[in-house]
Structure formats: C-alpha cells, structure tokens
Amino acid sequence: MATTFNKVIGIFRLGKDPEVRYSQSGLAVVNFSGASDFSRKVKDEWQKETEWSKMVAFGKTAERIGEQLSKGSLVYVEGRLKTNKWEDKDGVTKYSTDIIVNVINFLDGYAKKGYEGDNQERQAPAKQGPAYAPEDDDIPF
C-alpha cells in the first residue's frame, strides 16, 4: 500500500516581527512569514525569485519565536503544509496554505538556540557558506 508524505524543509528570512497571541485555553500561537529565494538563468541573465511563506507554531516553540526572533532573522524550519478554506464577506471561497512548524533553528545573531517541539532544546547548526550567511543586498525587504 502506498503512503503519503507532507513535509516542508527550508531556510527563511523573516519578513516582519512574529505575532504571538494566546488561545482561550492559554496555548501560545505565533504567526510569522518568511522569504526564500530561488535563482534561475533566463537567456544570459540570472533572475532571482522570492517566495513568501506563512508559518505558524504553537506552545513553548511559539513563545520562544516571539521572544527571540524579529524581522530579518534567518531560520531553518521543518514542518508540514496545512491549507485553510473560508468564505470572505462577499461569499467568495478563499484558501491559504501555512507551514505548521515543528522544528525551528535560529541561524544568525538574532538568536542563539534552536528549539524542536515544545520541550526539547538543541543547538542551532553551525553557519556554513552562503546558504547561512546571505549578503545584506540579498534580503528581499
């Protein structure tokens, strides 16, 4: 029998400060967005495309993200895709796909530790090469 797999792995630069709120039961929820870049050659020129992703995390992970990250922070994220469906005030069906974060590592000087899940702490990976240290000119905001 075939099985499916829903996993997202990426390195993102936060586009704005994370927004933490609390559910009625007291569970922390954080929403944030991040940019990732892809370069491709068109004719003889390189063109950079920026993809924006919306992310959400819960519990202690959400609190840590809210406390330690801000606009411009570089993060490694693992999670799964979740698509939400709703109707706007005009009755038009809308969709939004988020990354539900279950692993996040802080990759630059904005934070010193990464967190996996609500109770497990681990060190952020060492910075390596341009993937972990983009030039300021490469930041899409």
Secondary structure, DSSP 8 states (H G I E B T S, - for coil): -------EEEEEEESS--EEEE-TT--EEEEEEEEEEEEEEETTEEEEEEEEEEEEEEHHHHHHHHHH--TT-EEEEEEEEEEEEEE-TTS-EEEEEEEEEEEEEE-STT-SEEEETTTEEEE-----HHHHS--GGG---
